[in-house]
């Protein structure tokens, strides 16, 4: 009986994928649930498996092909056995032992003999994880992406100074201006490495070389969404500056007790999430979206945190941030940061969002104009904290200052609302005790 392997539902607003890699060849045996093909989407990469055991009879789309939800990727003949050509290929690969496995694991699992999916192998290589030390949870003990991810320490996890890895070489440039960088879990977290293109190949003097690379689905989607946001929204940006003295003093006084109680570092991120929720309650149209001729006001606060992952920008969402404590917010950000680096974010992590926060300060940005994440109508940009002279009560003093920027869709949000929203965030950050008193 023929069983179709189809492109599954990929999540909210994701309708297309790209065939990144076939994990099986035509004529090879597949087990029920075994990954057969790896798909690349605009948000995450995922593996698609066979629902029943059998033989991969035909592949309908080659690697690199774009497919849509519901398209047939391949056909599996349930209950069939591996074809003679597949068995012959396995024998030609050096299978002199009796009864070699029809799936030719040596060709799939690499020279080290470890059984691992291609995604898991690439992740292990990127993070210097020895596959021999990883226990596989997949079919026949195959190592999966989740197995490798479990061996990679979260970048947000605190470590003793002596055990800290050496700092990576300085990146030659900040990430692309169109992709807002990540919001850190704590101010003193090590600066994350900026996504970078492959190094230029060596060339002879006087030559002018070029390389041509196909853009990933994620990069294409980022490009499309950013252009669409600028084309459809009446986007404006308003700025302000925040005196971080009180917040940093409170954090310094409380961070040790906070860590002892919750096992987490107390950063500035949770304060800005709390302040944003309070300001959104006061100015609800910044937590809305436009649908046709209607304005949809949301009475929940799903705050997106822009994260620069190795494959491009992602925005995982803290659900119902209004119901979370400072510790709950810090924990959520810590988990998202780890997942983004390990490549284990799920579609549910990225779905929806009513307002976004992004932080260019971790890369040294002094000021920027963040771009809206449609259909949202507001995004708050944070920047580098730097000591600057300011005038207070007729005296010039040195204070830790941060520029903040709010980009908004003027079709729905008036300039007065935007300015007042940003002033409210400023007031709460400069007097963080208000957030504790107001809950």
N, C-alpha and C positions, 0 to 999 in steps of 0.2 A: 504494500500500500504506500502510495506517495504522500509524503508530508511536506508541506511548504514551510520554509523558514522565512518569515516576513519582518519588515522593519517595524518594531514595536512602537507603541505610543511613547513619545519622547518628552512629554511634559508640556506645561503651559507655554503656548506660543512657539514651540519648536516643532516644525513640520518637515524638516529636511535634514539629511545626514550625508556623510561621505563614507564610502567603503575604504577604510584605512588599511586593513590587512586581513587576508584569509588565513585562518589558523589550520584549515584542513584543505586537502586537494580533492578533486573529483576522483571517485573510486575508493576513497579511504573510509574506514569504519568510524562511526561516531557513537558515543554513548549518550544516553538520555541525560539532558542537562549540560552536556559538555560544550564549552564555547567553540563556535565554529567560525565566527567572523567578528572582527572588531570595527565598530563604527565611530566616526568622529562627528560630534555635533557642535553647535555654536557655544554650548555651555560645558558639556562633559564628554568624555569618551566612554563607551560602554561595549561590552561583549554580548553577543547574541548566540544562544545555544539551540540545540535541537531538542524538541519536546519528547521524541522517542528515539530509541537506538536504531541504527541501521547503517546505510552506506550513503555517502554524499554523491548523489547521482548526477547533479548538474549545478553549476554556478551561473546565475543569471546576470550578475553585474560584476565587472572586474574591479580590481583595486583602483581607487581614484575616482570611481563613478559616483555621481550624486544621486541619491535615492530619496523617496518620500515615504512618510508613514503609510504602511500597508503594502508597499511594493514587495514582491517576492524576490528574496535574495538568493535562495537556493532551494533545491528539492532533495529530500532524503527519502530513500526507499527503505521503509521500515521493515526490519526482519531480514534484510538481504545481507550478503557477506561481501567482503572486500573483493574488488575485481582483480583479475589476473595482472593487468598492468601495474596496479598499485603494489601487489605482492612482489612482482618482478623488480619494481623500483626499490622496494625495501631491501630485497636481496642484493641488488647492485650496490646499495649503500654500505655493504660490508656485513650483512647479517648472515654469518656462517653458522650460528648456533641453531639448534632445533627450534622450529615453530616460532619465527619472529612475529612480534606484534604487528598487525596490519597497518597501524597508524604511523609506523616508522618514527618512533619517538626521538631517535638520534637526530633526525633532520629537523624536528620541531623544537627540541629542548636544548640544543647547543652543544658545543664541544665538551663542556664540563659534565654532561650527562644528567644534569638536574632537570626534572620535569617542571616547567614553568611556562605560563602564558607569555606571549611576546610583551604585553603591557607590563606584567610583573618583572620580566627580565630587564626591560628598559628602565623601570623605576629603581630596580636594585643597582643597576650600573650607575644611575644618576646620583644615588645616595650612598654608594660604596657599601652596600649590604651584601654579605656573602650568602648566596643561595643555599649553600650546604648547611647553613645554620638556621634555615627557615623551614618550619614544618608546613607541608602543603595540606590545604583543606579541600581542594578540588577533586575532581574525578581521578581515581587511581593515584591519589596523593599529589596531584599536580599543584604547584604553587600559584596562587592567584594574586591579583593586585592587592587585595585586602590583607593577605598574609604578609607581603613585603611591607605594606604600610604600618603594620603592627610592630615592625622592627625598627622603624624610623622615629627617633625622638621628636616630639613636638617642638617647633622652634620657640614656642612661648614658655616651655618648661624651664624653670630656674635651674642653673647649674653652678657648682662651685667654681671659683675662679681658676683653680689649678686644672680642672677638667675641661675647661672651655676650649673649643677648637680654635686654631689660629685664625685670625681675621683673613677673609678672602682678599685677593688683590682688588684694588679700587677699580670700580667700573669706569670705563672711559666716558660715559655719558649717562644722563638721567633717562628714564623711560620716555616713550613717545608722549608728546604733549597732549595727544587726544585721549590717552588712557589714564584716568585718575588713579594715583597710587594708593596703597593700602593704609588703613587706619590701624596703628599698633595697639596691642593690649596694654602697654605701659610706656610711659615716656622714656624710660631708661632701657628699653629693649634694644638689642643690637640692630643697627640699620639693616633692613633686608636687602639682598642683592637685587639690583634692577634687572628685569628681563633684557637680554641682549641678543642681537643677531649673531649668527656664526661668524667667527673671525675671518677676515679676508684672506684668501689664499696668497702665497708668495708669488711675486711677479718679477719679471726681468725689468731692469731700468728702461724707461722709455716706452714700455707697453701700456696699453689702456684696456684692462680686462673688465668684463662684466659677468655677473651671474644672474640667472633668472630662476626664481623659486615660486612655486604655486602657493598662494596664500591659504592658510588654514581656514576651516569653516568658522572658527571663533574670530579670527582676525577679520575676515570678510563681514561677519555679522557686526562686529564693533564698528567697522568703517561705515556700514550701511545705516546702523542705528544713530551714529553721531551725525552723519549728514542729514538723516531724516529729522532728527531733533532740531537741527538748525533751520531746516527748510519749513517745518510745520509749526514750530513754537515761536511765539514772540518773546524770545529769551533775552532777559536783562540780568545784570549782576549788580548787587549792592555790597558795599564793604564796610567794615568797622574794625576796631582793634580792641583787644581784651587784655586787661592787666591780670596776669596769671599769679600774682603774689599770694593771694589768699588761698587759692586752690592748691598751689604747690606746697604752701606751708601746712595746710590740712593733710595733704597726702603724706608729707614727710613725717608728721606727728602720728599718723594712724596706720602707715603701711605695714609696720612690723606686727602690730596687733591683728590687722586684717589678714596678713599671711598666716599667722599662727592659728587663727580661727577657721579660715576657709581654704588654706593651702594655695592661695592665689596672690599674685602681685596686684597692688592697687594702682592702676594707671589713670591717665586722664580721659581715656575713651569712655568709660562708664559715666563720667560727669557730663560729657557732651551729649551722650545719648539721653540721659535724664533731662538735661536742659532743653534738648530739642523736643522731647515729648511734652514738656510743660509749655513750651512756646507754641507747639502745634495745637494744643488744647485752646490756647488763647486766640490763635489765628488759624481756624480749621480749614480754610481754603488752600493752605499749603499742604494739607494732608488729603487732597482730593485729586480727581482726574476728570478729564473731559471725555464724554461718550456721546458722540453726535451733537445734539443741541442741549444735552443735559450735563449738569455738574454732579458728580458722585462724591459726596462727602463721606469719608470713612471715620467711623467712631472706634477704630482700633489703630494701633501704632506699630506697624511692621517696619522696622528700621533696617535698611540695607547698609552694609559696610563694604565699601569698595576695596577689593583686595587684588593686588598685582600677582597673579599666579604665573608660573613659568610659561604656560601656553597663552597668556593674555589676561585681560581684565575679567574678573568675575565679581559678582555682588551677592554674597550670601546674605540671608535676611534673618534678623532677630525677631521672632514672632512675639506679638503682644508684649513689646518692651515695657509698656506701662505697668505690667504686672510683675516685673522682675526687680530683684534687689540689685545693689551694686555688684555683689558677688555673682549673681546670676548672669548679669551682662558681661562681666569680665570672663566668666567661664565660657559663655557662648562665643565671644571673640577669640579666646584662646583656642577653642576647638576648630573654629573656622580657619584660623591662620595655619594650624597644623594640616587640616584637610586640603587647603589650597596648595601648600607646598608638596604634599604627598600625592596629590591628584585623586583624592577620594571624596571630593564634594559630590553630593547627589543632586538630582533635579529638584527634589523637595527643598534642599538647602537654598536653592537659587530662585525658587518660584515666588512671584509677586513682589511685595514691597510697596510701601506707601510714601516713603521719604528716604533719601540716601545721605550718608555722611562719607566724605573722602578726605584723606590727609596727605597733602604734598609735603608737609613738614619733615617727614621721615627721610626724604631725599634732599632736604635742604632748601625746598621751595619757599621763597619769601612771600610771594603773592601770585595768585592764578585765578582764572575764571572757570570753575567747573562746568561741565556740560550736562544738561538734564538727562536722566535715564527714563525715557518714555515708558508708560504713560504718566509717570510722576511729574509734578509741576514744581518741585523744589529740590535742591541739593545744597548741602552745607559743606563748604571747603575749609579745612583747617590748614595751618601753615606752621612754619618753624618758630619756636619760642626763642627769642633773642633779647638780651639785655639792651635797653635803649634809654636815653635820657627823656624824661617826660616832666611836664610841669604839673605839680600838685600843690594847691593852696599857695601859689606864688613862689614855690621852691622847685628847683630842678633836681630831680632824683633819678636814680637808675632803677628800672623795674623790668622784670621779665615780661615781654609783650608778645602778643600773637595777633597777626592779621587774620580775620575771618571773612569769608565771602559767601554770599547766598545768591545763587542763580535761580531764577524763577520764570514761570511762563506768564507773561503779562496778559494773556487772553483771559486768565482766570484770577490772577493775583495782582492787585493794585500795588503801585510803588510804595504807598504809605504803609500797607500791610507788611510788605517785605522789609522795609526799614524797621518797623516796630517789632517784627519777629526777631530780627538780628539784634536789636537793642535788648529784647527780653533775654535772649541767650547770653548776651554780654553781662547783663545784670546778675543772672544766676551763677555764671562762672566766677564773676568777681566777688560774689557773696554766696559761696556754696552752701552755707548753713540754711539758706532759704529752701533748697531742695530737700534737705532733711526735715525741716519743719512742715513743708507742704506735702511731704510724702511722694 
